């Protein structure tokens, strides 16, 4: 039964990609897209719920494994994928220019979107480091086309930069995987793929020499950093997020980056017996570096999507710090943060669809007077930015609090102090952007008020979900979920 | 692995840094892939898989790139590029730095290990200093050849499933890169990526 669900979760989006690649009339494509999105998200969510309902007994087969961490990420990918797929028709109906010619554009968009979604879902359930790497590489091909979908010169630049930087980064990670394989197999590899299963790595890591194990980990995490967008290898991130269609930006920021980070986290935890605490130090360094680079940009006047992109850099930094603390409180914070960030960031990107439709120049200039352009879009942006800034009762306030408390409990006082200072500055920067861009100049016109019902509904639903997530601060610490994630991110 | 074989691989990588013509760069990278493939065939129990990988990496990928070159003719040299000598100096410096700074990754053949890291570094250098789209793809493939060499240096080899899946991934990424190359040429009349500089903060 579970295996059937896993197969459905992975096969449905691939089949959907095949069906939607046919050149269907717009209305038929929209209906098919809705049906496929609901089916894919339903299967993935069911799989995650199966695992979360029986914590302590991981769901595993010969080629897949769903542990508590994987289940949480699976839920996030399912939710963001569903929202992105449902938001896509609104974007496509307004897009006039494309990388692809004529009628092929819509079909190519949907096919790439579903293949991207399929690869992301597969990463979360991959039981093997090498397989996870291959799937991450597969996300690059589909998502680079989506980043450049508008076909504008800036989009081509963003897509190309993303393709080159992440593929070179992944080549470095692959060298690390091969070095690790050579160490684990101890000269007796005989082509055994299972050597790179997460559990095998963890089991064999204790017998590794520290130096080569650490070097392999540095290459793996350093290479994956290019795909996560951690500083200093983040150059593609603001460009790709700002130029991609908004539903794709949401999928990139809220699903792709955390999912690749899950693989880095698993690698760090799996190799811990061989590397000591060095892996945690590496994550903390990437985390603090990313926070430090992102915060000054949150103070600058930037176009909305670019601001959201730098906020992604900030939040990937926070997540890395939480993973690096390796304390139950911080782990609870990480799980809460992944969910809260996904909802808030997706809402922010979707909100740009009506805003950019009414004023395409918003993609190039800093936002001002958004209420006058689209009250519903501006409200959604406000909810998104306030949540991302970590203003209570945003779940991100509680998750950041948990992460910092976890750091204090882990004895990382200096890191906590620096991170807290940077987070405070980041919050002030986002608050300033919200006031300047959204709340100022609130002279809305009647025409602008019209047609925002769907966006208002989405904002309401996401706000309720964010508030519900905030309850995680009471539920998650000391929960079995966190204990299991701590015991085995594998 | 013999020193001559490893030196040949690295020399082909250096040559790809300096040559002017895109087709020549592709041929050099293809020759490097074929050398690696031939070595793999002589060193494996799974000959059909090794042949498939040789054909994929050494023939199909270079031919696909040559097709991109044919469809994106350049009227003149990509002007934003550094001259060949400075490019070579940067490449030699980067490879020397890589050799000095990267500790042993623990492969059984230290020569192959050094050559693998040199190719990885050379690939990154090619992608950084060459401005034509096709050369940046060649850089990526040279880096991948370095990783493939590291895989060949592992006793017993890396799992065949991984090699095959990696080849599939390479083909997918190359197809996307080719689409980008064509589109960039369509927009700008050249495949000079230096023109892609609109996004700055």
Interface residues (C-beta under 8 A of the other chain):
Chain A: X99 X130 X131 X134 X137 X138 X140 X141 X144 X145 X148 X151 X153 X154 X156 X157 X158 X159 X160 X161 X163 X164 X167 X168 X171 X172 X174 X175 X176 X178 X179 X181 X182 X183 X185 X187 X188 X189 X190 X191 X192 X193 X195 X196 X209 X211 X212 X215 X216 X219 X238 X239 X242 X243 X297 X300 X302 X306
Chain B: X46 X102 X103 X104 X105 X106 X107 X108 X116 X117 X120 X123 X124 X127 X133 X136 X139 X140 X143 X144 X146 X147 X150 X151 X153 X154 X155 X156 X157 X158 X159 X160 X161 X162 X165 X166 X169 X172 X173 X175 X176 X177 X179 X180 X183 X184 X187 X188 X193 X196 X197 X198 X199 X201
